[in-house]
Amino acid sequence: MHRTVTSILPAQHVIDDGDMHLLRALPQPMQTSLGPFVFIDHYRHQSRRGIGDRPHPHAGIEVVSYLLDGSAEHRDSMGFRDTLGPGDAQFIRAGRGMLHAEQPLSGRHGLQLWISLPPDMKLVEPTYTSLPKANIPELISEESHTHVIAGRVNGVQGPMGLTGGAVFARVRLDAGAVSLDVDAELELGVYVLQGEVDIDGTVLSKGMLGNLGDGTRIVINAMGSEPVELALLGGMPVQGEVLFSGPFVMDTPERLAQAKRDFAQGTMGRMEGVPF
């Protein structure tokens, strides 16, 4: 059974100042989550100015960074340092809380995604994992390239061990169509990074998040002459309440308050005098 588009959510323009262009697909008032994903930022900038380039905290989530183009240096309060280039990915299981910073080394085009950890994992110890492009399986056809970063697509398991059965794949389609086999029980959606596609009669263009209905196969057709880039995202429905307070996502007000106290008291770690 083919999945169809059940609703369309245009991303919101958060920054558009001639250098930085930042689109936010989630969260929005009409939709908070897609599977376990509660935050989808799509950014592009030409200068070395960045988003999240100064030390800042996270708690209660997994933070996924994926670069389509450009490079950045990662540093965190756990002592990890890393450099990401085009096609590289990383994720932090922030758990009870940690600090990090991503300093651009060039202009960049990429995604930052947050997954809400289930209630029984909200306070786990933080961890960091880096995933270079060479370690990400790629499905290649005459007309398409699909990078399976997390979850299972066309029988291929991505190496990024996200919670909530999370699926994350990048698809490039130069022309024609691509068919993706997926698990029937997952909530899934397609976010268009570039170009325009048709999914079973529904057209999606750049900056649109298309929520998909039930089924085990997604057939995506390229439209127009511009190559298509998109992200397939989703997983099992989010567990627990989703309560935001800046960089913290918890399931109870008490846990949000505790995260703020932990940050202020320095128990999430310190980086360059943060917290003061």
N, C-alpha and C positions, 0 to 999 in steps of 0.2 A: 504494500500500500504506500502510495506516494504522500509525503507530507506537503500540505499547502500552507500558504500564509494566512493566518487567522486575524492578525492585526498588524498595523504599522506604527512605529514610534519614531518620529523624526528626532534626531539628536539636537540638543540645545547648544547654541553658540555661546560659550563661556568667555572666550577671548578671541578677538579678531582685530589686531592692531597693525597689520601690515608686515609684521615679523612672526608673531606667534598666532597660530590658529588652533584653538582647542574646542573640540566638540564633545559633549557629554550625553551619552545615550541612556545611562542609568547612574543614579536614581532619578526618577521624575515623579511628580505628584500622581500620575495615573498608573505608574508601574515602578515597583521597588526592586524586583529581582527577576532574574531569568535563570531557573535552576538555582544553584548556590551563588551565582554572580550577583553582586549588589552595586557594582560600580564599573562603568565602562567609559574610559576617557580615550579619545583619539586625538593626537596632537601632531603638529608639524611646525617647525621653526627653522629659520635660516641662520640666525646668529647662535652664539654659545650660551645665550640666556636659556634657562630651563624652567621646568615645573618640578618642584621637589628637589632643587639643587642645594638648598640649605638643610642642615640637620633638622629632622622632625620625627615625631613618634608615630607608631601604629600599635593597635592592640585589637584582639578579637577577630582578626581576619588573616587570610593569605593574600599577599600582594604580588601580582604577576607583572613583570615588565617584559615587553617584547619589542624589539627594534626591527622595523622594516628597512630603514636606512639610517646612516650616521653611526655615532659611537658615543659612549658615556662611561664614566668611572663610577663604580659603586663603592661606598664605604658604610659600615654600620657599627653599632655599639657592641656587637659581639666580636669585633676584631676582623671581620672579613673585608677584603678589598678585591675588586674584580673589575674587568673591563669588558664591556659588551660592544659588539659590532653588528652589522646587518645580518638579520636572521637568527641572532642569539636571543636566548630567553633566560629569565631567572625568576625564582619565587622565594619569598620570605614567609614562613609561617610565624606570624608575629605573636600569636598566642597572648600570654599575659602582658606583653609589651616590650618594644625595643625601639631604637632610633636608627635612622639611615639617611643617606643623602645620595643623589645621583647627579654628578657634575657632567654636563655635556662637554664633549671634546670636539664637537662640530655641530652643524645643523642636524636635526633629527626628524624622523617620521616614525611614530610608533603607537603602541597601546599600553595603557596601564589599566589593570583589572583587579578588582577586589572580590574575594570569595568570603562570605560570612561563615566562620567556623561554627559547627554545631555546638549546642550548649555544653556538652561534656568535654569539648576541646578548647573552649574560650580561654582557658588559663594555662595551656600547655607551655612548656619552655620554647622560646624562639629558636628557629633553625633557618639556615640559608642554603639554597641549592642553585647552582649555575648550570646552564644547559647550552653549550655551543651549538651552532647550526649543524656542524658535522655529525652531531649525535641525535638529531631530530630526523626521524624517518620521512622520506618524501615519496609520494605516489605520483608517477609521471605517466602522462598519456601524450598523444600527439598535440593536444590542444590545451592541456591543463597541468598544473603542478600543485599538489596538495601536501602541505607540511603538517603532520599530525603531532602536535605538541603534547596534548593530554587527552586521555580517553581513547575510545576505539572508533575508528572510521575505516570502512572497507576492510574490516578484519585486522587492521594494523593498530597496535597499541602504542600510544604516545608515551614517552619516558617520564614526563613530569607528573609526579605523584600528588596531585591535588585531591582535596577532600570532596565529599558530596558527589562522587561519580562524575566530576567535572570533565567536560569535553572542550577542547580548544584546538582548532585547526585553522590554518591560513590557506586560502585557495587563490591561485592565480589562474585566470581563464582568458586565453588570448582570442578565442573564437569558439563557435559551436556550443557544446554543452558538456557538463560533467555530472556524473551520477555518484552520490555518496550514500553508502549503506551505514545505518546508525541503529543504535538500540532503541526499541519501541517505547520503553518505559521512561525515557528521559525527556525533560523539558528542553527544547532547543530553539535557537533563533539564529538568524543570519544578519550580521552587520556589514554594510557595504562601505569599504574603504576607498574605492575608486571605481568609476564606471557605472554601468547600469545592467541589471539582470532581470530575467523573467523566471519566476518560479510558479509553474502550473497556472499561468495566466495573470499573475500579479507582478507588476513591475516595481522594483526597488532601485533607487539611485543612491549616490554617495551621501553618507550621513544618515541613512535610514536603518533602523533595526526592525527586521521582520520576524515576528513571533510565528513559530510553526506549529501546526496541529499534529495529530497522531500519525504514526506510520514508521516504516523501516527504511525508506529511501527518500532522498532529496535529489531532485533533478533541477539543475541550475543552468539556464541558457544565457549566454552573453548577448548583449544588445549593443548596436552601434559599432563604431570602429575602434573605440578606446579599450585597451585591455582592462579586464575586471580584476579587482583585488577585494577579497572579503574575508571575514572571520566567522567561523561556525563556533557557537558558544552555547553552553547549557550544562545540564546534569540533573541530578535528583532535586526535587523541590527544596528550597531553603528550609532549614530546621530552626525552630524557635523564633522569637520576635527579632526584628531588625531595627535596632535603635542606633541612630547616628549621633555622634558629637564630634565634629571635625574629623580627625584621623582615626577615631575609635568607633568600633561597631560592636555593640554588646546586645545581650538579650534581656537585660533587666536594668532599671535605673540605678540600682545599687552597684552593679558591675561597672557601669559608665562612670559613676562617681569614684569608684575605687581606681579605675584606670587614670583618671585625672590626678588623683592623689599620688599614685605611684609615679607618674611622670614628674610631678612637681617636686617629689622627694628624691628623685634620682634613682629609684629602684629599677627603672627600665634601662639604665645605663646613661652614660654621658658622652657627648661629642662636642668638642670645641666650646665648652662652657654652657651647653644646652643640656638640661634646664639650668637657668641661671641660679 
